Amino acid sequence: MKIEPKRTQLLNQDQWKQELLESIRPENIELVGENDQVKLYGVKFFTYNDGRNVEQEIENLP
């Protein structure tokens, strides 16, 4: 997995994108033609040293 950090000056400008990403959960998405093993998750923007625990959140996904 590769995580590319978001520049902190874009966090407020791109808040709508973060809200969209956070709404992506397996119970909200139907993957047509895929098997039951595929699950999609969206998470908060990752930025260096922002203290939002994004890496930990990703590690704790089911």
PDBQT receptor file of N, H, CA, C and O in Angstrom, charges set to zero:
ATOM      1  N   MET A   1       0.847  -1.169   0.000  1.00  0.00    +0.000 N 
ATOM      2  CA  MET A   1       0.000   0.000   0.000  1.00  0.00    +0.000 C 
ATOM      3  C   MET A   1       0.890   1.228   0.000  1.00  0.00    +0.000 C 
ATOM      4  O   MET A   1       1.905   1.270   0.695  1.00  0.00    +0.000 OA
ATOM      5  N   LYS A   2       0.512   2.214  -0.770  1.00  0.00    +0.000 N 
ATOM      6  H   LYS A   2      -0.313   2.181  -1.334  1.00  0.00    +0.000 HD
ATOM      7  CA  LYS A   2       1.251   3.470  -0.818  1.00  0.00    +0.000 C 
ATOM      8  C   LYS A   2       0.310   4.594  -0.411  1.00  0.00    +0.000 C 
ATOM      9  O   LYS A   2      -0.814   4.685  -0.905  1.00  0.00    +0.000 OA
ATOM     10  N   ILE A   3       0.773   5.442   0.487  1.00  0.00    +0.000 N 
ATOM     11  H   ILE A   3       1.686   5.369   0.888  1.00  0.00    +0.000 HD
ATOM     12  CA  ILE A   3      -0.006   6.602   0.917  1.00  0.00    +0.000 C 
ATOM     13  C   ILE A   3       0.762   7.851   0.529  1.00  0.00    +0.000 C 
ATOM     14  O   ILE A   3       1.911   8.037   0.929  1.00  0.00    +0.000 OA
ATOM     15  N   GLU A   4       0.128   8.695  -0.244  1.00  0.00    +0.000 N 
ATOM     16  H   GLU A   4      -0.805   8.544  -0.570  1.00  0.00    +0.000 HD
ATOM     17  CA  GLU A   4       0.756   9.950  -0.636  1.00  0.00    +0.000 C 
ATOM     18  C   GLU A   4       0.180  11.071   0.223  1.00  0.00    +0.000 C 
ATOM     19  O   GLU A   4      -1.033  11.276   0.237  1.00  0.00    +0.000 OA
ATOM     20  N   PRO A   5       1.034  11.794   0.937  1.00  0.00    +0.000 N 
ATOM     21  CA  PRO A   5       0.524  12.832   1.833  1.00  0.00    +0.000 C 
ATOM     22  C   PRO A   5      -0.073  14.019   1.085  1.00  0.00    +0.000 C 
ATOM     23  O   PRO A   5       0.389  14.392   0.006  1.00  0.00    +0.000 OA
ATOM     24  N   LYS A   6      -1.101  14.597   1.675  1.00  0.00    +0.000 N 
ATOM     25  H   LYS A   6      -1.477  14.294   2.551  1.00  0.00    +0.000 HD
ATOM     26  CA  LYS A   6      -1.746  15.798   1.165  1.00  0.00    +0.000 C 
ATOM     27  C   LYS A   6      -1.034  16.998   1.770  1.00  0.00    +0.000 C 
ATOM     28  O   LYS A   6      -0.677  16.976   2.948  1.00  0.00    +0.000 OA
ATOM     29  N   ARG A   7      -0.827  18.022   0.995  1.00  0.00    +0.000 N 
ATOM     30  H   ARG A   7      -1.116  18.040   0.038  1.00  0.00    +0.000 HD
ATOM     31  CA  ARG A   7      -0.210  19.233   1.536  1.00  0.00    +0.000 C 
ATOM     32  C   ARG A   7      -1.219  19.922   2.440  1.00  0.00    +0.000 C 
ATOM     33  O   ARG A   7      -2.383  20.083   2.074  1.00  0.00    +0.000 OA
ATOM     34  N   THR A   8      -0.772  20.327   3.617  1.00  0.00    +0.000 N 
ATOM     35  H   THR A   8       0.174  20.197   3.915  1.00  0.00    +0.000 HD
ATOM     36  CA  THR A   8      -1.685  20.863   4.630  1.00  0.00    +0.000 C 
ATOM     37  C   THR A   8      -2.425  22.111   4.161  1.00  0.00    +0.000 C 
ATOM     38  O   THR A   8      -3.544  22.355   4.612  1.00  0.00    +0.000 OA
ATOM     39  N   GLN A   9      -1.844  22.902   3.279  1.00  0.00    +0.000 N 
ATOM     40  H   GLN A   9      -0.935  22.704   2.912  1.00  0.00    +0.000 HD
ATOM     41  CA  GLN A   9      -2.534  24.114   2.821  1.00  0.00    +0.000 C 
ATOM     42  C   GLN A   9      -3.762  23.797   1.974  1.00  0.00    +0.000 C 
ATOM     43  O   GLN A   9      -4.568  24.687   1.702  1.00  0.00    +0.000 OA
ATOM     44  N   LEU A  10      -3.917  22.538   1.552  1.00  0.00    +0.000 N 
ATOM     45  H   LEU A  10      -3.263  21.815   1.773  1.00  0.00    +0.000 HD
ATOM     46  CA  LEU A  10      -5.080  22.154   0.742  1.00  0.00    +0.000 C 
ATOM     47  C   LEU A  10      -6.198  21.514   1.555  1.00  0.00    +0.000 C 
ATOM     48  O   LEU A  10      -7.264  21.222   1.012  1.00  0.00    +0.000 OA
ATOM     49  N   LEU A  11      -5.972  21.291   2.844  1.00  0.00    +0.000 N 
ATOM     50  H   LEU A  11      -5.106  21.528   3.285  1.00  0.00    +0.000 HD
ATOM     51  CA  LEU A  11      -6.981  20.593   3.651  1.00  0.00    +0.000 C 
ATOM     52  C   LEU A  11      -8.328  21.319   3.661  1.00  0.00    +0.000 C 
ATOM     53  O   LEU A  11      -9.362  20.686   3.450  1.00  0.00    +0.000 OA
ATOM     54  N   ASN A  12      -8.338  22.609   3.898  1.00  0.00    +0.000 N 
ATOM     55  H   ASN A  12      -7.498  23.123   4.070  1.00  0.00    +0.000 HD
ATOM     56  CA  ASN A  12      -9.612  23.339   3.936  1.00  0.00    +0.000 C 
ATOM     57  C   ASN A  12     -10.251  23.434   2.562  1.00  0.00    +0.000 C 
ATOM     58  O   ASN A  12     -11.462  23.262   2.425  1.00  0.00    +0.000 OA
ATOM     59  N   GLN A  13      -9.455  23.703   1.556  1.00  0.00    +0.000 N 
ATOM     60  H   GLN A  13      -8.471  23.843   1.667  1.00  0.00    +0.000 HD
ATOM     61  CA  GLN A  13      -9.956  23.836   0.185  1.00  0.00    +0.000 C 
ATOM     62  C   GLN A  13     -10.574  22.537  -0.314  1.00  0.00    +0.000 C 
ATOM     63  O   GLN A  13     -11.567  22.561  -1.041  1.00  0.00    +0.000 OA
ATOM     64  N   ASP A  14      -9.999  21.413   0.067  1.00  0.00    +0.000 N 
ATOM     65  H   ASP A  14      -9.192  21.393   0.658  1.00  0.00    +0.000 HD
ATOM     66  CA  ASP A  14     -10.461  20.115  -0.411  1.00  0.00    +0.000 C 
ATOM     67  C   ASP A  14     -11.267  19.343   0.631  1.00  0.00    +0.000 C 
ATOM     68  O   ASP A  14     -11.315  18.114   0.577  1.00  0.00    +0.000 OA
ATOM     69  N   GLN A  15     -11.889  20.027   1.561  1.00  0.00    +0.000 N 
ATOM     70  H   GLN A  15     -11.850  21.025   1.604  1.00  0.00    +0.000 HD
ATOM     71  CA  GLN A  15     -12.686  19.378   2.605  1.00  0.00    +0.000 C 
ATOM     72  C   GLN A  15     -13.778  18.499   2.007  1.00  0.00    +0.000 C 
ATOM     73  O   GLN A  15     -14.060  17.422   2.532  1.00  0.00    +0.000 OA
ATOM     74  N   TRP A  16     -14.397  18.948   0.910  1.00  0.00    +0.000 N 
ATOM     75  H   TRP A  16     -14.168  19.823   0.484  1.00  0.00    +0.000 HD
ATOM     76  CA  TRP A  16     -15.457  18.153   0.284  1.00  0.00    +0.000 C 
ATOM     77  C   TRP A  16     -14.930  16.806  -0.199  1.00  0.00    +0.000 C 
ATOM     78  O   TRP A  16     -15.649  15.808  -0.149  1.00  0.00    +0.000 OA
ATOM     79  N   LYS A  17     -13.675  16.767  -0.667  1.00  0.00    +0.000 N 
ATOM     80  H   LYS A  17     -13.092  17.577  -0.707  1.00  0.00    +0.000 HD
ATOM     81  CA  LYS A  17     -13.083  15.511  -1.113  1.00  0.00    +0.000 C 
ATOM     82  C   LYS A  17     -12.887  14.555   0.057  1.00  0.00    +0.000 C 
ATOM     83  O   LYS A  17     -13.131  13.354  -0.054  1.00  0.00    +0.000 OA
ATOM     84  N   GLN A  18     -12.442  15.114   1.181  1.00  0.00    +0.000 N 
ATOM     85  H   GLN A  18     -12.244  16.090   1.270  1.00  0.00    +0.000 HD
ATOM     86  CA  GLN A  18     -12.258  14.272   2.364  1.00  0.00    +0.000 C 
ATOM     87  C   GLN A  18     -13.589  13.702   2.827  1.00  0.00    +0.000 C 
ATOM     88  O   GLN A  18     -13.663  12.526   3.182  1.00  0.00    +0.000 OA
ATOM     89  N   GLU A  19     -14.642  14.513   2.830  1.00  0.00    +0.000 N 
ATOM     90  H   GLU A  19     -14.581  15.469   2.541  1.00  0.00    +0.000 HD
ATOM     91  CA  GLU A  19     -15.962  14.029   3.235  1.00  0.00    +0.000 C 
ATOM     92  C   GLU A  19     -16.440  12.916   2.302  1.00  0.00    +0.000 C 
ATOM     93  O   GLU A  19     -17.034  11.937   2.752  1.00  0.00    +0.000 OA
ATOM     94  N   LEU A  20     -16.181  13.068   1.010  1.00  0.00    +0.000 N 
ATOM     95  H   LEU A  20     -15.699  13.864   0.644  1.00  0.00    +0.000 HD
ATOM     96  CA  LEU A  20     -16.545  12.024   0.055  1.00  0.00    +0.000 C 
ATOM     97  C   LEU A  20     -15.770  10.743   0.346  1.00  0.00    +0.000 C 
ATOM     98  O   LEU A  20     -16.353   9.660   0.370  1.00  0.00    +0.000 OA
ATOM     99  N   LEU A  21     -14.462  10.856   0.566  1.00  0.00    +0.000 N 
ATOM    100  H   LEU A  21     -13.988  11.736   0.547  1.00  0.00    +0.000 HD
ATOM    101  CA  LEU A  21     -13.650   9.678   0.866  1.00  0.00    +0.000 C 
ATOM    102  C   LEU A  21     -14.123   8.970   2.127  1.00  0.00    +0.000 C 
ATOM    103  O   LEU A  21     -14.202   7.742   2.162  1.00  0.00    +0.000 OA
ATOM    104  N   GLU A  22     -14.441   9.747   3.168  1.00  0.00    +0.000 N 
ATOM    105  H   GLU A  22     -14.377  10.745   3.139  1.00  0.00    +0.000 HD
ATOM    106  CA  GLU A  22     -14.864   9.149   4.430  1.00  0.00    +0.000 C 
ATOM    107  C   GLU A  22     -16.222   8.457   4.321  1.00  0.00    +0.000 C 
ATOM    108  O   GLU A  22     -16.557   7.622   5.161  1.00  0.00    +0.000 OA
ATOM    109  N   SER A  23     -17.005   8.795   3.296  1.00  0.00    +0.000 N 
ATOM    110  H   SER A  23     -16.733   9.473   2.614  1.00  0.00    +0.000 HD
ATOM    111  CA  SER A  23     -18.311   8.146   3.118  1.00  0.00    +0.000 C 
ATOM    112  C   SER A  23     -18.178   6.796   2.430  1.00  0.00    +0.000 C 
ATOM    113  O   SER A  23     -19.148   6.039   2.377  1.00  0.00    +0.000 OA
ATOM    114  N   ILE A  24     -17.005   6.477   1.904  1.00  0.00    +0.000 N 
ATOM    115  H   ILE A  24     -16.218   7.092   1.947  1.00  0.00    +0.000 HD
ATOM    116  CA  ILE A  24     -16.803   5.206   1.204  1.00  0.00    +0.000 C 
ATOM    117  C   ILE A  24     -16.598   4.100   2.236  1.00  0.00    +0.000 C 
ATOM    118  O   ILE A  24     -15.565   4.037   2.902  1.00  0.00    +0.000 OA
ATOM    119  N   ARG A  25     -17.573   3.255   2.351  1.00  0.00    +0.000 N 
ATOM    120  H   ARG A  25     -18.412   3.307   1.809  1.00  0.00    +0.000 HD
ATOM    121  CA  ARG A  25     -17.560   2.110   3.264  1.00  0.00    +0.000 C 
ATOM    122  C   ARG A  25     -18.225   0.954   2.540  1.00  0.00    +0.000 C 
ATOM    123  O   ARG A  25     -19.073   1.170   1.675  1.00  0.00    +0.000 OA
ATOM    124  N   PRO A  26     -17.852  -0.268   2.882  1.00  0.00    +0.000 N 
ATOM    125  CA  PRO A  26     -18.440  -1.430   2.185  1.00  0.00    +0.000 C 
ATOM    126  C   PRO A  26     -19.967  -1.431   2.186  1.00  0.00    +0.000 C 
ATOM    127  O   PRO A  26     -20.587  -1.833   1.202  1.00  0.00    +0.000 OA
ATOM    128  N   GLU A  27     -20.569  -0.986   3.277  1.00  0.00    +0.000 N 
ATOM    129  H   GLU A  27     -20.065  -0.659   4.076  1.00  0.00    +0.000 HD
ATOM    130  CA  GLU A  27     -22.038  -0.999   3.342  1.00  0.00    +0.000 C 
ATOM    131  C   GLU A  27     -22.671   0.070   2.450  1.00  0.00    +0.000 C 
ATOM    132  O   GLU A  27     -23.878   0.028   2.211  1.00  0.00    +0.000 OA
ATOM    133  N   ASN A  28     -21.872   1.039   1.946  1.00  0.00    +0.000 N 
ATOM    134  H   ASN A  28     -20.892   1.073   2.139  1.00  0.00    +0.000 HD
ATOM    135  CA  ASN A  28     -22.394   2.103   1.088  1.00  0.00    +0.000 C 
ATOM    136  C   ASN A  28     -22.104   1.885  -0.393  1.00  0.00    +0.000 C 
ATOM    137  O   ASN A  28     -22.602   2.626  -1.241  1.00  0.00    +0.000 OA
ATOM    138  N   ILE A  29     -21.297   0.867  -0.706  1.00  0.00    +0.000 N 
ATOM    139  H   ILE A  29     -20.892   0.265  -0.017  1.00  0.00    +0.000 HD
ATOM    140  CA  ILE A  29     -20.831   0.651  -2.077  1.00  0.00    +0.000 C 
ATOM    141  C   ILE A  29     -21.215  -0.750  -2.536  1.00  0.00    +0.000 C 
ATOM    142  O   ILE A  29     -20.987  -1.728  -1.826  1.00  0.00    +0.000 OA
ATOM    143  N   GLU A  30     -21.799  -0.840  -3.725  1.00  0.00    +0.000 N 
ATOM    144  H   GLU A  30     -21.985  -0.045  -4.303  1.00  0.00    +0.000 HD
ATOM    145  CA  GLU A  30     -22.086  -2.148  -4.319  1.00  0.00    +0.000 C 
ATOM    146  C   GLU A  30     -21.157  -2.329  -5.516  1.00  0.00    +0.000 C 
ATOM    147  O   GLU A  30     -21.225  -1.571  -6.484  1.00  0.00    +0.000 OA
ATOM    148  N   LEU A  31     -20.304  -3.321  -5.445  1.00  0.00    +0.000 N 
ATOM    149  H   LEU A  31     -20.248  -3.936  -4.658  1.00  0.00    +0.000 HD
ATOM    150  CA  LEU A  31     -19.377  -3.604  -6.536  1.00  0.00    +0.000 C 
ATOM    151  C   LEU A  31     -19.992  -4.677  -7.424  1.00  0.00    +0.000 C 
ATOM    152  O   LEU A  31     -20.019  -5.851  -7.056  1.00  0.00    +0.000 OA
ATOM    153  N   VAL A  32     -20.476  -4.282  -8.572  1.00  0.00    +0.000 N 
ATOM    154  H   VAL A  32     -20.454  -3.328  -8.870  1.00  0.00    +0.000 HD
ATOM    155  CA  VAL A  32     -21.136  -5.196  -9.492  1.00  0.00    +0.000 C 
ATOM    156  C   VAL A  32     -20.086  -6.065 -10.169  1.00  0.00    +0.000 C 
ATOM    157  O   VAL A  32     -19.096  -5.564 -10.701  1.00  0.00    +0.000 OA
ATOM    158  N   GLY A  33     -20.314  -7.366 -10.144  1.00  0.00    +0.000 N 
ATOM    159  H   GLY A  33     -21.119  -7.774  -9.712  1.00  0.00    +0.000 HD
ATOM    160  CA  GLY A  33     -19.422  -8.299 -10.814  1.00  0.00    +0.000 C 
ATOM    161  C   GLY A  33     -18.194  -8.678 -10.002  1.00  0.00    +0.000 C 
ATOM    162  O   GLY A  33     -17.362  -9.455 -10.469  1.00  0.00    +0.000 OA
ATOM    163  N   GLU A  34     -18.070  -8.147  -8.808  1.00  0.00    +0.000 N 
ATOM    164  H   GLU A  34     -18.746  -7.516  -8.429  1.00  0.00    +0.000 HD
ATOM    165  CA  GLU A  34     -16.925  -8.492  -7.968  1.00  0.00    +0.000 C 
ATOM    166  C   GLU A  34     -17.332  -9.581  -6.987  1.00  0.00    +0.000 C 
ATOM    167  O   GLU A  34     -18.515  -9.883  -6.835  1.00  0.00    +0.000 OA
ATOM    168  N   ASN A  35     -16.355 -10.160  -6.331  1.00  0.00    +0.000 N 
ATOM    169  H   ASN A  35     -15.394  -9.915  -6.454  1.00  0.00    +0.000 HD
ATOM    170  CA  ASN A  35     -16.684 -11.189  -5.353  1.00  0.00    +0.000 C 
ATOM    171  C   ASN A  35     -16.829 -10.579  -3.962  1.00  0.00    +0.000 C 
ATOM    172  O   ASN A  35     -16.585  -9.388  -3.768  1.00  0.00    +0.000 OA
ATOM    173  N   ASP A  36     -17.223 -11.395  -3.008  1.00  0.00    +0.000 N 
ATOM    174  H   ASP A  36     -17.421 -12.362  -3.165  1.00  0.00    +0.000 HD
ATOM    175  CA  ASP A  36     -17.465 -10.909  -1.651  1.00  0.00    +0.000 C 
ATOM    176  C   ASP A  36     -16.188 -10.545  -0.905  1.00  0.00    +0.000 C 
ATOM    177  O   ASP A  36     -16.259 -10.001   0.197  1.00  0.00    +0.000 OA
ATOM    178  N   GLN A  37     -15.034 -10.832  -1.473  1.00  0.00    +0.000 N 
ATOM    179  H   GLN A  37     -14.977 -11.274  -2.368  1.00  0.00    +0.000 HD
ATOM    180  CA  GLN A  37     -13.767 -10.546  -0.817  1.00  0.00    +0.000 C 
ATOM    181  C   GLN A  37     -13.333  -9.087  -0.982  1.00  0.00    +0.000 C 
ATOM    182  O   GLN A  37     -12.443  -8.628  -0.266  1.00  0.00    +0.000 OA
ATOM    183  N   VAL A  38     -13.942  -8.357  -1.908  1.00  0.00    +0.000 N 
ATOM    184  H   VAL A  38     -14.665  -8.730  -2.490  1.00  0.00    +0.000 HD
ATOM    185  CA  VAL A  38     -13.551  -6.978  -2.192  1.00  0.00    +0.000 C 
ATOM    186  C   VAL A  38     -14.312  -6.041  -1.279  1.00  0.00    +0.000 C 
ATOM    187  O   VAL A  38     -15.537  -6.105  -1.186  1.00  0.00    +0.000 OA
ATOM    188  N   LYS A  39     -13.573  -5.163  -0.601  1.00  0.00    +0.000 N 
ATOM    189  H   LYS A  39     -12.577  -5.111  -0.676  1.00  0.00    +0.000 HD
ATOM    190  CA  LYS A  39     -14.189  -4.161   0.266  1.00  0.00    +0.000 C 
ATOM    191  C   LYS A  39     -13.487  -2.830   0.030  1.00  0.00    +0.000 C 
ATOM    192  O   LYS A  39     -12.259  -2.783  -0.045  1.00  0.00    +0.000 OA
ATOM    193  N   LEU A  40     -14.250  -1.755  -0.088  1.00  0.00    +0.000 N 
ATOM    194  H   LEU A  40     -15.248  -1.793  -0.028  1.00  0.00    +0.000 HD
ATOM    195  CA  LEU A  40     -13.688  -0.426  -0.287  1.00  0.00    +0.000 C 
ATOM    196  C   LEU A  40     -13.847   0.394   0.987  1.00  0.00    +0.000 C 
ATOM    197  O   LEU A  40     -14.899   0.381   1.626  1.00  0.00    +0.000 OA
ATOM    198  N   TYR A  41     -12.789   1.103   1.340  1.00  0.00    +0.000 N 
ATOM    199  H   TYR A  41     -11.935   1.113   0.821  1.00  0.00    +0.000 HD
ATOM    200  CA  TYR A  41     -12.817   2.008   2.485  1.00  0.00    +0.000 C 
ATOM    201  C   TYR A  41     -12.176   3.323   2.092  1.00  0.00    +0.000 C 
ATOM    202  O   TYR A  41     -11.127   3.337   1.447  1.00  0.00    +0.000 OA
ATOM    203  N   GLY A  42     -12.787   4.413   2.470  1.00  0.00    +0.000 N 
ATOM    204  H   GLY A  42     -13.639   4.402   2.994  1.00  0.00    +0.000 HD
ATOM    205  CA  GLY A  42     -12.184   5.729   2.307  1.00  0.00    +0.000 C 
ATOM    206  C   GLY A  42     -11.748   6.221   3.672  1.00  0.00    +0.000 C 
ATOM    207  O   GLY A  42     -12.391   5.924   4.678  1.00  0.00    +0.000 OA
ATOM    208  N   VAL A  43     -10.668   6.966   3.713  1.00  0.00    +0.000 N 
ATOM    209  H   VAL A  43     -10.145   7.208   2.896  1.00  0.00    +0.000 HD
ATOM    210  CA  VAL A  43     -10.154   7.489   4.982  1.00  0.00    +0.000 C 
ATOM    211  C   VAL A  43      -9.830   8.974   4.833  1.00  0.00    +0.000 C 
ATOM    212  O   VAL A  43      -9.808   9.523   3.731  1.00  0.00    +0.000 OA
ATOM    213  N   LYS A  44      -9.582   9.596   5.972  1.00  0.00    +0.000 N 
ATOM    214  H   LYS A  44      -9.599   9.150   6.867  1.00  0.00    +0.000 HD
ATOM    215  CA  LYS A  44      -9.202  11.012   5.981  1.00  0.00    +0.000 C 
ATOM    216  C   LYS A  44      -7.929  11.217   5.165  1.00  0.00    +0.000 C 
ATOM    217  O   LYS A  44      -7.163  10.281   4.936  1.00  0.00    +0.000 OA
ATOM    218  N   PHE A  45      -7.720  12.453   4.734  1.00  0.00    +0.000 N 
ATOM    219  H   PHE A  45      -8.342  13.213   4.921  1.00  0.00    +0.000 HD
ATOM    220  CA  PHE A  45      -6.473  12.794   4.067  1.00  0.00    +0.000 C 
ATOM    221  C   PHE A  45      -5.302  12.523   4.995  1.00  0.00    +0.000 C 
ATOM    222  O   PHE A  45      -5.381  12.773   6.198  1.00  0.00    +0.000 OA
ATOM    223  N   PHE A  46      -4.236  12.021   4.442  1.00  0.00    +0.000 N 
ATOM    224  H   PHE A  46      -4.172  11.818   3.465  1.00  0.00    +0.000 HD
ATOM    225  CA  PHE A  46      -3.013  11.786   5.190  1.00  0.00    +0.000 C 
ATOM    226  C   PHE A  46      -2.080  12.970   4.978  1.00  0.00    +0.000 C 
ATOM    227  O   PHE A  46      -1.805  13.342   3.837  1.00  0.00    +0.000 OA
ATOM    228  N   THR A  47      -1.597  13.558   6.048  1.00  0.00    +0.000 N 
ATOM    229  H   THR A  47      -1.821  13.256   6.975  1.00  0.00    +0.000 HD
ATOM    230  CA  THR A  47      -0.580  14.602   5.979  1.00  0.00    +0.000 C 
ATOM    231  C   THR A  47       0.507  14.264   6.985  1.00  0.00    +0.000 C 
ATOM    232  O   THR A  47       0.250  13.643   8.017  1.00  0.00    +0.000 OA
ATOM    233  N   TYR A  48       1.713  14.678   6.671  1.00  0.00    +0.000 N 
ATOM    234  H   TYR A  48       1.922  15.183   5.833  1.00  0.00    +0.000 HD
ATOM    235  CA  TYR A  48       2.809  14.438   7.601  1.00  0.00    +0.000 C 
ATOM    236  C   TYR A  48       2.616  15.249   8.871  1.00  0.00    +0.000 C 
ATOM    237  O   TYR A  48       2.303  16.438   8.810  1.00  0.00    +0.000 OA
ATOM    238  N   ASN A  49       2.800  14.617  10.015  1.00  0.00    +0.000 N 
ATOM    239  H   ASN A  49       3.055  13.651  10.065  1.00  0.00    +0.000 HD
ATOM    240  CA  ASN A  49       2.831  15.287  11.322  1.00  0.00    +0.000 C 
ATOM    241  C   ASN A  49       1.574  16.087  11.655  1.00  0.00    +0.000 C 
ATOM    242  O   ASN A  49       1.667  17.134  12.295  1.00  0.00    +0.000 OA
ATOM    243  N   ASP A  50       0.402  15.613  11.232  1.00  0.00    +0.000 N 
ATOM    244  H   ASP A  50       0.326  14.762  10.713  1.00  0.00    +0.000 HD
ATOM    245  CA  ASP A  50      -0.802  16.378  11.550  1.00  0.00    +0.000 C 
ATOM    246  C   ASP A  50      -1.534  15.837  12.772  1.00  0.00    +0.000 C 
ATOM    247  O   ASP A  50      -2.503  16.445  13.226  1.00  0.00    +0.000 OA
ATOM    248  N   GLY A  51      -1.092  14.712  13.308  1.00  0.00    +0.000 N 
ATOM    249  H   GLY A  51      -0.305  14.217  12.940  1.00  0.00    +0.000 HD
ATOM    250  CA  GLY A  51      -1.677  14.182  14.533  1.00  0.00    +0.000 C 
ATOM    251  C   GLY A  51      -3.085  13.641  14.391  1.00  0.00    +0.000 C 
ATOM    252  O   GLY A  51      -3.790  13.523  15.393  1.00  0.00    +0.000 OA
ATOM    253  N   ARG A  52      -3.521  13.308  13.194  1.00  0.00    +0.000 N 
ATOM    254  H   ARG A  52      -2.949  13.404  12.380  1.00  0.00    +0.000 HD
ATOM    255  CA  ARG A  52      -4.888  12.833  12.985  1.00  0.00    +0.000 C 
ATOM    256  C   ARG A  52      -4.988  11.314  12.992  1.00  0.00    +0.000 C 
ATOM    257  O   ARG A  52      -6.077  10.772  12.803  1.00  0.00    +0.000 OA
ATOM    258  N   ASN A  53      -3.878  10.617  13.206  1.00  0.00    +0.000 N 
ATOM    259  H   ASN A  53      -2.994  11.057  13.359  1.00  0.00    +0.000 HD
ATOM    260  CA  ASN A  53      -3.853   9.163  13.337  1.00  0.00    +0.000 C 
ATOM    261  C   ASN A  53      -4.391   8.414  12.126  1.00  0.00    +0.000 C 
ATOM    262  O   ASN A  53      -5.021   7.367  12.275  1.00  0.00    +0.000 OA
ATOM    263  N   VAL A  54      -4.150   8.936  10.940  1.00  0.00    +0.000 N 
ATOM    264  H   VAL A  54      -3.637   9.786  10.819  1.00  0.00    +0.000 HD
ATOM    265  CA  VAL A  54      -4.653   8.300   9.732  1.00  0.00    +0.000 C 
ATOM    266  C   VAL A  54      -4.009   6.931   9.515  1.00  0.00    +0.000 C 
ATOM    267  O   VAL A  54      -4.692   5.976   9.144  1.00  0.00    +0.000 OA
ATOM    268  N   GLU A  55      -2.703   6.831   9.745  1.00  0.00    +0.000 N 
ATOM    269  H   GLU A  55      -2.148   7.606  10.047  1.00  0.00    +0.000 HD
ATOM    270  CA  GLU A  55      -2.040   5.537   9.570  1.00  0.00    +0.000 C 
ATOM    271  C   GLU A  55      -2.634   4.482  10.495  1.00  0.00    +0.000 C 
ATOM    272  O   GLU A  55      -2.849   3.343  10.082  1.00  0.00    +0.000 OA
ATOM    273  N   GLN A  56      -2.894   4.849  11.718  1.00  0.00    +0.000 N 
ATOM    274  H   GLN A  56      -2.719   5.775  12.054  1.00  0.00    +0.000 HD
ATOM    275  CA  GLN A  56      -3.485   3.916  12.680  1.00  0.00    +0.000 C 
ATOM    276  C   GLN A  56      -4.899   3.536  12.246  1.00  0.00    +0.000 C 
ATOM    277  O   GLN A  56      -5.295   2.377  12.365  1.00  0.00    +0.000 OA
ATOM    278  N   GLU A  57      -5.657   4.508  11.743  1.00  0.00    +0.000 N 
ATOM    279  H   GLU A  57      -5.335   5.450  11.646  1.00  0.00    +0.000 HD
ATOM    280  CA  GLU A  57      -7.010   4.232  11.266  1.00  0.00    +0.000 C 
ATOM    281  C   GLU A  57      -6.984   3.198  10.125  1.00  0.00    +0.000 C 
ATOM    282  O   GLU A  57      -7.824   2.300  10.073  1.00  0.00    +0.000 OA
ATOM    283  N   ILE A  58      -6.014   3.338   9.221  1.00  0.00    +0.000 N 
ATOM    284  H   ILE A  58      -5.331   4.068   9.264  1.00  0.00    +0.000 HD
ATOM    285  CA  ILE A  58      -5.900   2.404   8.109  1.00  0.00    +0.000 C 
ATOM    286  C   ILE A  58      -5.538   1.017   8.617  1.00  0.00    +0.000 C 
ATOM    287  O   ILE A  58      -6.098   0.023   8.154  1.00  0.00    +0.000 OA
ATOM    288  N   GLU A  59      -4.621   0.940   9.550  1.00  0.00    +0.000 N 
ATOM    289  H   GLU A  59      -4.166   1.748   9.925  1.00  0.00    +0.000 HD
ATOM    290  CA  GLU A  59      -4.210  -0.346  10.100  1.00  0.00    +0.000 C 
ATOM    291  C   GLU A  59      -5.346  -1.053  10.823  1.00  0.00    +0.000 C 
ATOM    292  O   GLU A  59      -5.355  -2.281  10.899  1.00  0.00    +0.000 OA
ATOM    293  N   ASN A  60      -6.307  -0.301  11.357  1.00  0.00    +0.000 N 
ATOM    294  H   ASN A  60      -6.301   0.697  11.295  1.00  0.00    +0.000 HD
ATOM    295  CA  ASN A  60      -7.409  -0.869  12.131  1.00  0.00    +0.000 C 
ATOM    296  C   ASN A  60      -8.646  -1.205  11.295  1.00  0.00    +0.000 C 
ATOM    297  O   ASN A  60      -9.657  -1.646  11.842  1.00  0.00    +0.000 OA
ATOM    298  N   LEU A  61      -8.577  -1.001   9.979  1.00  0.00    +0.000 N 
ATOM    299  H   LEU A  61      -7.755  -0.643   9.535  1.00  0.00    +0.000 HD
ATOM    300  CA  LEU A  61      -9.723  -1.346   9.134  1.00  0.00    +0.000 C 
ATOM    301  C   LEU A  61      -9.922  -2.859   9.160  1.00  0.00    +0.000 C 
ATOM    302  O   LEU A  61      -8.949  -3.612   9.200  1.00  0.00    +0.000 OA
ATOM    303  N   PRO A  62     -11.176  -3.308   9.138  1.00  0.00    +0.000 N 
ATOM    304  CA  PRO A  62     -11.446  -4.762   9.157  1.00  0.00    +0.000 C 
ATOM    305  C   PRO A  62     -10.935  -5.475   7.917  1.00  0.00    +0.000 C 
ATOM    306  O   PRO A  62     -11.090  -6.691   7.796  1.00  0.00    +0.000 OA
TER     307      PRO A  62
